[in-house]
Amino acid sequence: MISVTESAAEKAIALINSNDTESNLGLRMQVVGGGCSGFQYNLEFGTAKNTDKVFEFHGLKVFIDPRSTLYLAGSVLDYNDGLMDSGFKITNPNAKNTCGCGESFNV
């Protein structure tokens, strides 16, 4: 199971509403191969696929494919809106190492 903070859900919902009025859109969280540490996160807006696990946090639908669910278990998606550091951030307890920029990880 993952969790999404209220600030991350609010920001994602605002972005969805500003780009599209389709009510079944949500946030797809995915782990894909790549980056300098082996895996990287992919966040995008879309609809659920047949095999996705669907979660809802603070009114935000989150879709995760079965393979990514294994890598994201226990992770927290947050959003920070600071001057020096703004954007979505995933804190993943399964990541053993991350690269210097924090965009990729390995398990």
C-alpha positions in Angstrom: 0.0 0.0 0.0 1.2 3.5 -0.7 0.0 6.8 0.7 -0.4 10.3 -0.7 -0.3 13.4 1.4 -3.1 15.9 1.3 -0.8 18.5 -0.4 0.2 16.1 -3.2 -3.5 15.1 -3.8 -4.5 18.8 -3.9 -1.8 19.7 -6.4 -2.5 16.7 -8.6 -6.3 17.4 -8.6 -5.6 21.0 -9.5 -3.4 20.0 -12.4 -6.0 17.5 -13.6 -8.8 20.0 -13.4 -6.7 22.7 -15.2 -5.9 20.4 -18.1 -9.0 18.3 -18.6 -12.6 17.9 -17.4 -12.7 14.1 -17.8 -13.9 12.9 -14.4 -12.2 9.4 -14.6 -8.7 10.8 -14.8 -6.2 10.1 -12.0 -2.5 9.9 -11.3 -0.6 6.9 -12.6 2.4 6.0 -10.5 4.8 3.7 -12.2 8.3 2.3 -11.8 10.2 1.9 -15.0 13.7 0.8 -15.9 16.3 3.6 -16.5 18.1 6.3 -14.7 21.6 6.0 -13.4 20.6 3.6 -10.5 18.5 1.2 -12.5 14.8 2.3 -11.9 13.0 5.6 -12.1 9.6 6.9 -11.2 7.1 7.9 -13.8 4.1 10.1 -12.8 1.4 10.9 -15.4 -2.3 11.6 -15.6 -4.5 9.1 -17.3 -7.2 6.5 -16.8 -7.1 3.1 -15.1 -6.1 0.0 -17.1 -7.8 -3.3 -16.4 -4.9 -4.7 -14.4 -4.2 -1.6 -12.3 -4.7 -1.4 -8.6 -6.8 1.7 -7.9 -6.5 3.7 -4.7 -8.1 7.0 -3.6 -6.5 9.6 -1.4 -8.1 12.9 -0.5 -10.3 12.7 -3.6 -7.4 11.8 -5.9 -7.6 8.5 -7.8 -4.2 6.7 -8.1 -3.5 3.9 -10.5 -0.5 1.5 -10.1 0.3 -1.4 -12.3 1.0 -4.8 -10.6 4.7 -4.7 -11.2 5.1 -1.2 -9.9 3.1 -2.1 -6.8 5.9 -4.3 -5.6 8.5 -1.5 -5.9 6.2 1.2 -4.4 4.9 -0.7 -1.4 5.1 1.6 1.7 6.0 4.7 -0.4 4.7 8.1 0.3 4.0 10.7 -2.4 4.3 14.3 -1.2 4.3 17.7 -2.8 6.5 20.6 -1.7 6.0 24.1 -2.9 9.1 25.8 -1.5 11.4 28.3 -3.1 14.4 26.0 -3.4 12.6 22.7 -3.7 9.2 22.3 -5.3 7.5 19.4 -6.9 6.3 15.9 -6.3 8.6 13.7 -4.2 8.3 9.9 -3.6 9.8 8.6 -0.3 10.3 4.9 -0.9 11.4 2.6 1.9 12.3 -0.1 -0.6 15.0 2.0 -2.3 18.4 0.8 -1.1 20.4 3.5 -3.1 19.4 6.6 -5.0 21.4 8.7 -7.5 22.6 12.1 -6.6 19.7 13.9 -8.2 17.1 11.6 -6.5 15.4 10.7 -9.8 16.4 7.0 -9.9 16.9 4.2 -7.4 17.8 0.6 -7.0 16.4 -2.2 -4.7 
